[in-house]
Amino acid sequence: MSKRKLNQLDIPESVEHGDTASQPIELTSNFAHLELDARLLKAVTQEKFATPTPVQAKAIPLILKGEDILARAKTGSGKTIAYLLPIIHYILQRKQSLETANSVSALILVPTKELASQVTSTFKSFTRFCGSDIKGENITRKEDAVVTCARLAASPDVVIATPGQTTRWVNEGSLGLDQLKYLVVDEADLVLSYGYEEDIENIAPALPAGFQAILMSATLRTEVDRLTSLLLSRNSTGSSATQRKPTILDLSAYEAAEVPKLSQYVVRCAEDEKFLLIYTIFKLQLIKGKVIVFVADVDRCYRLKLFLEQFGVRSCVLNSELPVNSRSHVVQEFNKGVYDILIAADDKEVIGNEEGSSKRRKVSQEEQQQAEGIQSEDVNGDITAKHPSAKKSRKDDKEYGISRGLDFRNVSCVLNFDLPATSKSYTHRIGRTARAGQAGMALSFVIPKEKYRKHKPTSIPQCENDEKTLTKIEKKQAEAGSNVEEWQFDMTKLEGFRYRLADALRSVTRIAVREARAKELRNELINSARLKQHFEENPDELRHLRRHDEETHAVKMQPHLRHVPDYLLPSGGKAAVTKDSGFVGMRKDKENRIRKARALNKSRSRGRLAKAKGLDPLKSLNVRGRGKK
Ligand SMILES: Nc1ncnc2c1ncn2[C@@H]1O[C@H](COP(=O)(O)OP(=O)(O)OP(=O)(O)O)[C@@H](O)[C@H]1O
């Protein structure tokens, strides 16, 4: 039995907390020490989780002890399991000892639908050995109200929802919270930023006295204080009472002691060079493994996808326009390794200026008034205000969120093709890699002021203040003990690729992007369960739709672009392009000499052949050379 004392896990002195946290905290090296239900431990073993992460080791005993907690731990530190395991354990134990009628024992509030479906799937994984002893329902799915009502009528033990959906169903009387034991707010710092303040105010009076609050957050920003006071300063009748103080678990000290596993780089480049760089990175495999490429908006998503497609580089796309089921499906496919490159439009960043979020909140409240899942303005208050062109209304989903909370597995690199607007958003984007103790890399393309608006076809307004944003990012990362380094990339070595870049960029026209966007949506609609039935009954309509897609050649494909001929490769191979250690050299100089020697031999034998045929070798070579051009 090996237990490790971790006295450096200090609870900040300014924070009030319960008895448990003031005693020395022990980090157990084994899940078995947490004394959880055997069925849960079996599931943990099956997931191949050997050791609880710090937040799990600390939070699980406190939750089991009945304390309100507010846990702050970095993204990817295993917060979901930290609250799910003790909750499931409690419900299983209670059911064993008491003959109680089914009721909702735990409500898990999350800011986005994607996160709701991810938490649900984690819940399912960890209850797989519990049979029908415990039931969880995700009520954020887009489905008939009747279906949701029916699912809630069966009184699931655990309900996973956004605050918006919770308010709706509580108000309609379909979701009873009077027997609630646990209220979890996952990504607590984000919930108010998403404009859910009013919903939280509505939910608070419905909570019974004595419920236990579990708040999970990546930061301890003022929003979290506000949320805590909204939830914990009311009694069951909704009137104000003395505020309960949750025990605060701040894992910063522990995290600071960890060896950083994330390397961060930036490369300053011109607007069109972003495309050149990404082409080179993928074509020469400068980055190996799974990569999430973040871009500024949905159009950019398809533009980049179409651009890469021309070089035979396959990718999948994730954006707020896609139906939530499709988004979950994309994440699953990416996690399974069907795709190695995922292009995500982070157009609903965890936005707000660095100073505050009042403006954002206003935007979000306006959004709140709209029905969920229907046409809505972009939530990026700041960006839309600065760039009227981005103001257009479109079918995106206000509960969409990529850079926060979603668990992309084994991502080796987060590539900020477009830098986010805030350092906060940057932190959350890079949190998609180097998760659960793994190593990772973040690479960001930055447009210097003097290069902004210099290449109209690839210019976007979001990049106007890249340098200012980068300064803030560097400052924030330095505060957290991390460095953002300059990536030593030798652009001169890529000259040979430039004409291909121009060729490919020309093909990705605005019409092509629009077509690709529409086609993807059509495909998703065809695949949606309801329409599937419709098309089964009306096969002609489906045929018509498919024919339309076949006829739509969004981008004129240029087969020659798929292949990178040797003569285009920089001499010295990949190593010559970048001196950075994050990259693996592709061809050594020695090998290059062999290649050159082979090429020389080949041309000599061509010369001999031509001589044998009575041709003037110089002339024939010239003709061949011109033909190639
Ligand atoms: N004890 C553990 N051992 C190994 N892997 C773990 C452990 N706990 C969680 N993980 C894995 O770590 C990843 C991150 O977990 P999780 O999504 O819960 O983190 P998080 O802190 O909630 O992150 P975020 O704030 O980004 O949502 C998941 O893939 C999860 O399966």
Ligand as a Chemical Component Dictionary entry (heavy atoms), coordinates in Angstrom:
data_LIG
# 
_chem_comp.id                   LIG 
_chem_comp.type                 NON-POLYMER 
_chem_comp.pdbx_formal_charge   0 
_chem_comp.three_letter_code    LIG 
# 
loop_
_chem_comp_atom.comp_id 
_chem_comp_atom.atom_id 
_chem_comp_atom.alt_atom_id 
_chem_comp_atom.type_symbol 
_chem_comp_atom.charge 
_chem_comp_atom.model_Cartn_x 
_chem_comp_atom.model_Cartn_y 
_chem_comp_atom.model_Cartn_z 
_chem_comp_atom.pdbx_ordinal 
LIG N1  N1  N 0 -6.723  8.680  -13.412 1  
LIG C1  C1  C 0 -6.606  8.788  -14.706 2  
LIG N2  N2  N 0 -5.649  8.109  -15.356 3  
LIG C2  C2  C 0 -5.489  8.194  -16.705 4  
LIG N3  N3  N 0 -6.280  8.946  -17.499 5  
LIG C3  C3  C 0 -7.259  9.660  -16.909 6  
LIG C4  C4  C 0 -7.476  9.611  -15.498 7  
LIG N4  N4  N 0 -8.523  10.408 -15.217 8  
LIG C5  C5  C 0 -8.939  10.925 -16.372 9  
LIG N5  N5  N 0 -8.191  10.483 -17.389 10 
LIG C6  C6  C 0 -8.316  10.825 -18.812 11 
LIG O1  O1  O 0 -7.856  12.166 -18.934 12 
LIG C7  C7  C 0 -8.586  12.852 -19.938 13 
LIG C8  C8  C 0 -9.065  14.198 -19.394 14 
LIG O2  O2  O 0 -10.070 13.990 -18.429 15 
LIG P1  P1  P 0 -11.242 15.043 -18.206 16 
LIG O3  O3  O 0 -11.926 15.359 -19.490 17 
LIG O4  O4  O 0 -12.070 14.580 -17.092 18 
LIG O5  O5  O 0 -10.391 16.315 -17.768 19 
LIG P2  P2  P 0 -10.902 17.724 -17.325 20 
LIG O6  O6  O 0 -10.064 18.155 -16.204 21 
LIG O7  O7  O 0 -12.389 17.677 -17.106 22 
LIG O8  O8  O 0 -10.558 18.580 -18.583 23 
LIG P3  P3  P 0 -11.334 19.858 -19.149 24 
LIG O9  O9  O 0 -11.222 20.938 -18.140 25 
LIG O10 O10 O 0 -10.637 20.160 -20.407 26 
LIG O11 O11 O 0 -12.729 19.394 -19.343 27 
LIG C9  C9  C 0 -9.714  11.922 -20.344 28 
LIG O12 O12 O 0 -9.363  11.301 -21.566 29 
LIG C10 C10 C 0 -9.769  10.883 -19.263 30 
LIG O13 O13 O 0 -10.215 9.644  -19.764 31 
# 
loop_
_chem_comp_bond.comp_id 
_chem_comp_bond.atom_id_1 
_chem_comp_bond.atom_id_2 
_chem_comp_bond.value_order 
_chem_comp_bond.pdbx_ordinal 
LIG N1  C1  SING 1  
LIG C1  N2  SING 2  
LIG C1  C4  DOUB 3  
LIG N2  C2  DOUB 4  
LIG C2  N3  SING 5  
LIG N3  C3  DOUB 6  
LIG C3  C4  SING 7  
LIG C3  N5  SING 8  
LIG C4  N4  SING 9  
LIG N4  C5  DOUB 10 
LIG C5  N5  SING 11 
LIG N5  C6  SING 12 
LIG C6  O1  SING 13 
LIG C6  C10 SING 14 
LIG O1  C7  SING 15 
LIG C7  C8  SING 16 
LIG C7  C9  SING 17 
LIG C8  O2  SING 18 
LIG O2  P1  SING 19 
LIG P1  O3  DOUB 20 
LIG P1  O4  SING 21 
LIG P1  O5  SING 22 
LIG O5  P2  SING 23 
LIG P2  O6  DOUB 24 
LIG P2  O7  SING 25 
LIG P2  O8  SING 26 
LIG O8  P3  SING 27 
LIG P3  O9  DOUB 28 
LIG P3  O10 SING 29 
LIG P3  O11 SING 30 
LIG C9  O12 SING 31 
LIG C9  C10 SING 32 
LIG C10 O13 SING 33 
# 
